[in-house]
Amino acid sequence: MEDDSEAHILDESEDREERELTAQSALLAIEEAWLNEKFAPEILPHQSDLVDCMLQQITHMEENIKRLEKGDLRLMIHRMELDRIKFVISSYLRARLEKIEKYTIHILSQEANRSPEECYLTTPELQFAKEFLASIETLFRTVALQHMPGSFHAFEVNKMIVKPNMQAYVFLRANERVNGIILPGSLDEEIDFESGSQHIIQYSAVAHLVKSGAVQLI
């Protein structure tokens, strides 16, 4: 019986350590996704799985906090960690919404050419983008177009496209060795990234590396 009890305790301990490791890995991943989204000029592929994982972790932490007594030192530590997670998630989602609002037409046109598996937007984000564009069209028709000559009544979407500046410079850290990065504007000049090295370079040269995880924007 004692052996079974000890084995049960060890199993519970291992399960708890595994859950903590998984939650910590997800937190690090969502923080990296947040920084990439914050510093990349374009909207990046969504990380909804990570967001969902961290929302579940928030619920789990809130339940644990309720079990702690007032004055317990762990209470303050858990609340600080909880606030940090909520800040990262809200900042990540807010950065994406700001880009959707700024580059609505461009993003929708890009999404239209992607398969469902390749879409950068979540279903709610795509719906928001479409509704946002519809509200812009309604505003233009109500405030401006109806007061113009007939030839100007058409709402020409293509003339309103705002695109992200892919030539903007970004600061990054290489997560692994990367060879043969072609510098924009050069005559096929190439550079290599060593793992852990930091660089300032035009985003267009490393956009694919950001999405693959080979480099991290900082």
Secondary structure as a PSIPRED ss2 file (coil, helix, strand):
# PSIPRED VFORMAT (PSIPRED V4.0)

   1 M C   1.000  0.000  0.000
   2 E H   0.000  1.000  0.000
   3 D H   0.000  1.000  0.000
   4 D H   0.000  1.000  0.000
   5 S H   0.000  1.000  0.000
   6 E H   0.000  1.000  0.000
   7 A H   0.000  1.000  0.000
   8 H H   0.000  1.000  0.000
   9 I H   0.000  1.000  0.000
  10 L H   0.000  1.000  0.000
  11 D H   0.000  1.000  0.000
  12 E H   0.000  1.000  0.000
  13 S H   0.000  1.000  0.000
  14 E H   0.000  1.000  0.000
  15 D H   0.000  1.000  0.000
  16 R H   0.000  1.000  0.000
  17 E H   0.000  1.000  0.000
  18 E H   0.000  1.000  0.000
  19 R H   0.000  1.000  0.000
  20 E H   0.000  1.000  0.000
  21 L H   0.000  1.000  0.000
  22 T H   0.000  1.000  0.000
  23 A H   0.000  1.000  0.000
  24 Q H   0.000  1.000  0.000
  25 S H   0.000  1.000  0.000
  26 A H   0.000  1.000  0.000
  27 L H   0.000  1.000  0.000
  28 L H   0.000  1.000  0.000
  29 A H   0.000  1.000  0.000
  30 I H   0.000  1.000  0.000
  31 E H   0.000  1.000  0.000
  32 E H   0.000  1.000  0.000
  33 A H   0.000  1.000  0.000
  34 W H   0.000  1.000  0.000
  35 L H   0.000  1.000  0.000
  36 N H   0.000  1.000  0.000
  37 E H   0.000  1.000  0.000
  38 K H   0.000  1.000  0.000
  39 F H   0.000  1.000  0.000
  40 A C   1.000  0.000  0.000
  41 P C   1.000  0.000  0.000
  42 E C   1.000  0.000  0.000
  43 I C   1.000  0.000  0.000
  44 L C   1.000  0.000  0.000
  45 P C   1.000  0.000  0.000
  46 H C   1.000  0.000  0.000
  47 Q C   1.000  0.000  0.000
  48 S H   0.000  1.000  0.000
  49 D H   0.000  1.000  0.000
  50 L H   0.000  1.000  0.000
  51 V H   0.000  1.000  0.000
  52 D H   0.000  1.000  0.000
  53 C H   0.000  1.000  0.000
  54 M H   0.000  1.000  0.000
  55 L H   0.000  1.000  0.000
  56 Q H   0.000  1.000  0.000
  57 Q H   0.000  1.000  0.000
  58 I H   0.000  1.000  0.000
  59 T H   0.000  1.000  0.000
  60 H H   0.000  1.000  0.000
  61 M H   0.000  1.000  0.000
  62 E H   0.000  1.000  0.000
  63 E H   0.000  1.000  0.000
  64 N H   0.000  1.000  0.000
  65 I H   0.000  1.000  0.000
  66 K H   0.000  1.000  0.000
  67 R H   0.000  1.000  0.000
  68 L C   1.000  0.000  0.000
  69 E C   1.000  0.000  0.000
  70 K C   1.000  0.000  0.000
  71 G C   1.000  0.000  0.000
  72 D C   1.000  0.000  0.000
  73 L H   0.000  1.000  0.000
  74 R H   0.000  1.000  0.000
  75 L H   0.000  1.000  0.000
  76 M H   0.000  1.000  0.000
  77 I H   0.000  1.000  0.000
  78 H H   0.000  1.000  0.000
  79 R H   0.000  1.000  0.000
  80 M H   0.000  1.000  0.000
  81 E H   0.000  1.000  0.000
  82 L H   0.000  1.000  0.000
  83 D H   0.000  1.000  0.000
  84 R H   0.000  1.000  0.000
  85 I H   0.000  1.000  0.000
  86 K H   0.000  1.000  0.000
  87 F H   0.000  1.000  0.000
  88 V H   0.000  1.000  0.000
  89 I H   0.000  1.000  0.000
  90 S H   0.000  1.000  0.000
  91 S H   0.000  1.000  0.000
  92 Y H   0.000  1.000  0.000
  93 L H   0.000  1.000  0.000
  94 R H   0.000  1.000  0.000
  95 A H   0.000  1.000  0.000
  96 R H   0.000  1.000  0.000
  97 L H   0.000  1.000  0.000
  98 E H   0.000  1.000  0.000
  99 K H   0.000  1.000  0.000
 100 I H   0.000  1.000  0.000
 101 E H   0.000  1.000  0.000
 102 K H   0.000  1.000  0.000
 103 Y C   1.000  0.000  0.000
 104 T H   0.000  1.000  0.000
 105 I H   0.000  1.000  0.000
 106 H H   0.000  1.000  0.000
 107 I H   0.000  1.000  0.000
 108 L H   0.000  1.000  0.000
 109 S H   0.000  1.000  0.000
 110 Q H   0.000  1.000  0.000
 111 E H   0.000  1.000  0.000
 112 A H   0.000  1.000  0.000
 113 N C   1.000  0.000  0.000
 114 R C   1.000  0.000  0.000
 115 S C   1.000  0.000  0.000
 116 P C   1.000  0.000  0.000
 117 E C   1.000  0.000  0.000
 118 E C   1.000  0.000  0.000
 119 C C   1.000  0.000  0.000
 120 Y C   1.000  0.000  0.000
 121 L C   1.000  0.000  0.000
 122 T C   1.000  0.000  0.000
 123 T H   0.000  1.000  0.000
 124 P H   0.000  1.000  0.000
 125 E H   0.000  1.000  0.000
 126 L H   0.000  1.000  0.000
 127 Q H   0.000  1.000  0.000
 128 F H   0.000  1.000  0.000
 129 A H   0.000  1.000  0.000
 130 K H   0.000  1.000  0.000
 131 E H   0.000  1.000  0.000
 132 F H   0.000  1.000  0.000
 133 L H   0.000  1.000  0.000
 134 A H   0.000  1.000  0.000
 135 S H   0.000  1.000  0.000
 136 I H   0.000  1.000  0.000
 137 E H   0.000  1.000  0.000
 138 T H   0.000  1.000  0.000
 139 L H   0.000  1.000  0.000
 140 F H   0.000  1.000  0.000
 141 R H   0.000  1.000  0.000
 142 T H   0.000  1.000  0.000
 143 V H   0.000  1.000  0.000
 144 A C   1.000  0.000  0.000
 145 L H   0.000  1.000  0.000
 146 Q H   0.000  1.000  0.000
 147 H H   0.000  1.000  0.000
 148 M C   1.000  0.000  0.000
 149 P C   1.000  0.000  0.000
 150 G H   0.000  1.000  0.000
 151 S H   0.000  1.000  0.000
 152 F H   0.000  1.000  0.000
 153 H C   1.000  0.000  0.000
 154 A C   1.000  0.000  0.000
 155 F C   1.000  0.000  0.000
 156 E C   1.000  0.000  0.000
 157 V H   0.000  1.000  0.000
 158 N H   0.000  1.000  0.000
 159 K H   0.000  1.000  0.000
 160 M H   0.000  1.000  0.000
 161 I C   1.000  0.000  0.000
 162 V C   1.000  0.000  0.000
 163 K C   1.000  0.000  0.000
 164 P C   1.000  0.000  0.000
 165 N C   1.000  0.000  0.000
 166 M C   1.000  0.000  0.000
 167 Q C   1.000  0.000  0.000
 168 A C   1.000  0.000  0.000
 169 Y E   0.000  0.000  1.000
 170 V E   0.000  0.000  1.000
 171 F E   0.000  0.000  1.000
 172 L E   0.000  0.000  1.000
 173 R E   0.000  0.000  1.000
 174 A E   0.000  0.000  1.000
 175 N C   1.000  0.000  0.000
 176 E C   1.000  0.000  0.000
 177 R C   1.000  0.000  0.000
 178 V E   0.000  0.000  1.000
 179 N E   0.000  0.000  1.000
 180 G E   0.000  0.000  1.000
 181 I E   0.000  0.000  1.000
 182 I E   0.000  0.000  1.000
 183 L C   1.000  0.000  0.000
 184 P C   1.000  0.000  0.000
 185 G C   1.000  0.000  0.000
 186 S C   1.000  0.000  0.000
 187 L C   1.000  0.000  0.000
 188 D C   1.000  0.000  0.000
 189 E C   1.000  0.000  0.000
 190 E E   0.000  0.000  1.000
 191 I E   0.000  0.000  1.000
 192 D E   0.000  0.000  1.000
 193 F E   0.000  0.000  1.000
 194 E C   1.000  0.000  0.000
 195 S C   1.000  0.000  0.000
 196 G C   1.000  0.000  0.000
 197 S C   1.000  0.000  0.000
 198 Q E   0.000  0.000  1.000
 199 H E   0.000  0.000  1.000
 200 I E   0.000  0.000  1.000
 201 I E   0.000  0.000  1.000
 202 Q E   0.000  0.000  1.000
 203 Y H   0.000  1.000  0.000
 204 S H   0.000  1.000  0.000
 205 A H   0.000  1.000  0.000
 206 V H   0.000  1.000  0.000
 207 A H   0.000  1.000  0.000
 208 H H   0.000  1.000  0.000
 209 L H   0.000  1.000  0.000
 210 V H   0.000  1.000  0.000
 211 K H   0.000  1.000  0.000
 212 S H   0.000  1.000  0.000
 213 G C   1.000  0.000  0.000
 214 A C   1.000  0.000  0.000
 215 V E   0.000  0.000  1.000
 216 Q E   0.000  0.000  1.000
 217 L E   0.000  0.000  1.000
 218 I C   1.000  0.000  0.000
